[in-house]
Structures are given as structure tokens and as C-alpha cells.
């Protein structure tokens, strides 16, 4: 068995964090139950709201910065902002969500992260 792929490579390609060949997703954001190549059970993966938070921060920074620049440089009417930046926001958010979720799953696997437990 080869070494696990670097987490960023697995994330960008949406591949298994262990073998780098199998698919990670069944749907757009639904994780597959296990890798179809190496059999890694994805039950350990719980990215929760992490990817959404990072998407909000990154997309908000990019789209809002661009909208402010357009406003200050050209002063277009409000409908132009809606026509440009509403679709751009949706595209940027959907474009970032899957890779960031995949990246968080790959990092969980790479660092062997798991739910905390109290020892007695």
C-alpha cells in the first residue's frame, strides 16, 4: 500500500484520504459510506459546520470586497449589484463548499482526529 496522499491533493480531487483513488462523495455533499477502492469506512468523518464557516468567511471577504470596490469605483445602481453579486455569491459558496468539506475530512484522517473522551 502506498503512503496516504497529502490532504490538499485528496481534498481538491474529492478522493479518499487513505488511498487517494476512491471517491469520497456519493452526492454533492453526501459522503459515501466507505471508499470504493480501499474500503476505508468514512464513519470517522464529521466535518460538522466547519466547511460552512470557512466558506462564509472566504466568500464574504471576496464578494464583499469586490462589491465595495465596484461601488467605490463605478457607483452603479443597486440592481447591478444584485445582478452581479448575488449569482457570484452562490457560485463562490457552492464552489468552495465541497473542496473545503473534503479538506476537513482529509485532515481528520491525516491527524487521526476523533471525538474527545474522558478517561476514568
C-alpha beads as a LAMMPS data file, in Angstrom:
LAMMPS data file: protein, C-alpha beads

120 atoms
119 bonds

1 atom types
1 bond types

-500.0 500.0 xlo xhi
-500.0 500.0 ylo yhi
-500.0 500.0 zlo zhi

Masses

1 110.0

Atoms # bond

1 1 1 0.000 0.000 0.000
2 1 1 1.313 3.429 -0.869
3 1 1 1.567 6.358 1.517
4 1 1 -1.602 8.409 2.021
5 1 1 -1.896 11.375 -0.334
6 1 1 -1.262 14.834 1.022
7 1 1 -4.579 16.181 2.442
8 1 1 -4.788 19.079 -0.010
9 1 1 -4.446 16.772 -3.027
10 1 1 -7.160 14.437 -1.739
11 1 1 -9.395 17.415 -0.945
12 1 1 -9.089 19.112 -4.309
13 1 1 -9.857 15.890 -6.143
14 1 1 -12.600 14.692 -3.749
15 1 1 -10.773 11.413 -3.239
16 1 1 -10.266 9.018 -0.347
17 1 1 -7.821 10.396 2.240
18 1 1 -6.145 6.989 2.661
19 1 1 -5.595 5.686 -0.885
20 1 1 -6.210 8.821 -2.970
21 1 1 -8.106 6.818 -5.619
22 1 1 -11.606 6.085 -4.315
23 1 1 -14.366 8.655 -4.353
24 1 1 -15.231 10.472 -1.144
25 1 1 -18.702 11.721 -2.071
26 1 1 -21.894 9.965 -3.124
27 1 1 -23.701 13.203 -3.944
28 1 1 -22.743 16.853 -3.984
29 1 1 -22.028 16.968 -0.237
30 1 1 -23.057 13.499 0.945
31 1 1 -20.120 11.345 1.976
32 1 1 -20.005 7.815 0.659
33 1 1 -20.267 5.147 3.387
34 1 1 -16.797 3.807 2.514
35 1 1 -14.073 4.080 -0.098
36 1 1 -14.862 2.023 -3.188
37 1 1 -11.156 1.204 -3.672
38 1 1 -9.529 0.570 -0.286
39 1 1 -12.646 0.092 1.855
40 1 1 -11.906 2.878 4.369
41 1 1 -15.041 3.448 6.452
42 1 1 -15.893 7.155 6.423
43 1 1 -17.778 6.848 9.713
44 1 1 -14.955 8.732 11.443
45 1 1 -15.554 11.804 9.292
46 1 1 -17.635 14.515 10.901
47 1 1 -16.839 17.905 9.457
48 1 1 -19.974 19.417 11.083
49 1 1 -20.309 23.148 10.329
50 1 1 -16.595 23.759 9.789
51 1 1 -16.680 23.921 5.984
52 1 1 -19.701 26.250 6.009
53 1 1 -17.975 28.636 8.421
54 1 1 -14.867 28.825 6.250
55 1 1 -16.986 29.288 3.121
56 1 1 -18.857 32.161 4.753
57 1 1 -15.622 33.829 5.795
58 1 1 -13.828 33.365 2.472
59 1 1 -16.775 34.082 0.184
60 1 1 -17.865 37.032 2.294
61 1 1 -14.402 38.534 2.159
62 1 1 -14.023 38.029 -1.595
63 1 1 -17.502 39.008 -2.759
64 1 1 -17.951 41.891 -0.332
65 1 1 -14.508 43.255 -1.161
66 1 1 -15.290 43.111 -4.862
67 1 1 -18.730 44.688 -4.341
68 1 1 -17.216 47.544 -2.321
69 1 1 -14.562 48.127 -4.965
70 1 1 -17.206 48.230 -7.732
71 1 1 -19.338 50.607 -5.667
72 1 1 -16.485 52.988 -4.977
73 1 1 -15.057 52.856 -8.491
74 1 1 -18.242 52.954 -10.616
75 1 1 -21.216 53.754 -8.335
76 1 1 -23.652 51.500 -10.235
77 1 1 -27.361 51.302 -9.350
78 1 1 -28.446 48.757 -6.759
79 1 1 -29.938 46.350 -9.323
80 1 1 -26.488 45.991 -10.937
81 1 1 -25.083 44.859 -7.604
82 1 1 -27.899 42.321 -7.310
83 1 1 -27.433 41.103 -10.869
84 1 1 -23.686 40.628 -10.447
85 1 1 -23.032 39.760 -6.837
86 1 1 -25.998 37.569 -5.924
87 1 1 -25.138 34.918 -8.551
88 1 1 -21.429 35.376 -7.803
89 1 1 -22.068 34.694 -4.113
90 1 1 -23.950 31.484 -4.910
91 1 1 -21.258 30.320 -7.333
92 1 1 -18.396 31.048 -4.938
93 1 1 -20.161 29.405 -1.983
94 1 1 -21.082 26.250 -3.882
95 1 1 -17.663 26.127 -5.499
96 1 1 -15.835 26.249 -2.168
97 1 1 -18.098 24.061 -0.052
98 1 1 -17.243 20.629 -1.458
99 1 1 -13.436 21.083 -1.526
100 1 1 -13.432 22.518 1.997
101 1 1 -15.543 19.644 3.310
102 1 1 -13.230 17.185 1.599
103 1 1 -10.216 19.009 3.040
104 1 1 -11.584 18.803 6.589
105 1 1 -12.272 15.065 6.208
106 1 1 -8.748 14.545 4.833
107 1 1 -7.256 16.471 7.756
108 1 1 -9.311 14.430 10.225
109 1 1 -7.893 11.256 8.720
110 1 1 -4.349 12.610 8.420
111 1 1 -4.201 13.738 12.071
112 1 1 -6.284 10.820 13.394
113 1 1 -8.758 13.275 14.927
114 1 1 -11.661 11.795 16.823
115 1 1 -14.275 12.766 19.331
116 1 1 -12.884 13.560 22.774
117 1 1 -13.394 11.027 25.552
118 1 1 -12.997 11.283 29.296
119 1 1 -10.686 8.684 30.802
120 1 1 -11.601 7.164 34.151

Bonds

1 1 1 2
2 1 2 3
3 1 3 4
4 1 4 5
5 1 5 6
6 1 6 7
7 1 7 8
8 1 8 9
9 1 9 10
10 1 10 11
11 1 11 12
12 1 12 13
13 1 13 14
14 1 14 15
15 1 15 16
16 1 16 17
17 1 17 18
18 1 18 19
19 1 19 20
20 1 20 21
21 1 21 22
22 1 22 23
23 1 23 24
24 1 24 25
25 1 25 26
26 1 26 27
27 1 27 28
28 1 28 29
29 1 29 30
30 1 30 31
31 1 31 32
32 1 32 33
33 1 33 34
34 1 34 35
35 1 35 36
36 1 36 37
37 1 37 38
38 1 38 39
39 1 39 40
40 1 40 41
41 1 41 42
42 1 42 43
43 1 43 44
44 1 44 45
45 1 45 46
46 1 46 47
47 1 47 48
48 1 48 49
49 1 49 50
50 1 50 51
51 1 51 52
52 1 52 53
53 1 53 54
54 1 54 55
55 1 55 56
56 1 56 57
57 1 57 58
58 1 58 59
59 1 59 60
60 1 60 61
61 1 61 62
62 1 62 63
63 1 63 64
64 1 64 65
65 1 65 66
66 1 66 67
67 1 67 68
68 1 68 69
69 1 69 70
70 1 70 71
71 1 71 72
72 1 72 73
73 1 73 74
74 1 74 75
75 1 75 76
76 1 76 77
77 1 77 78
78 1 78 79
79 1 79 80
80 1 80 81
81 1 81 82
82 1 82 83
83 1 83 84
84 1 84 85
85 1 85 86
86 1 86 87
87 1 87 88
88 1 88 89
89 1 89 90
90 1 90 91
91 1 91 92
92 1 92 93
93 1 93 94
94 1 94 95
95 1 95 96
96 1 96 97
97 1 97 98
98 1 98 99
99 1 99 100
100 1 100 101
101 1 101 102
102 1 102 103
103 1 103 104
104 1 104 105
105 1 105 106
106 1 106 107
107 1 107 108
108 1 108 109
109 1 109 110
110 1 110 111
111 1 111 112
112 1 112 113
113 1 113 114
114 1 114 115
115 1 115 116
116 1 116 117
117 1 117 118
118 1 118 119
119 1 119 120
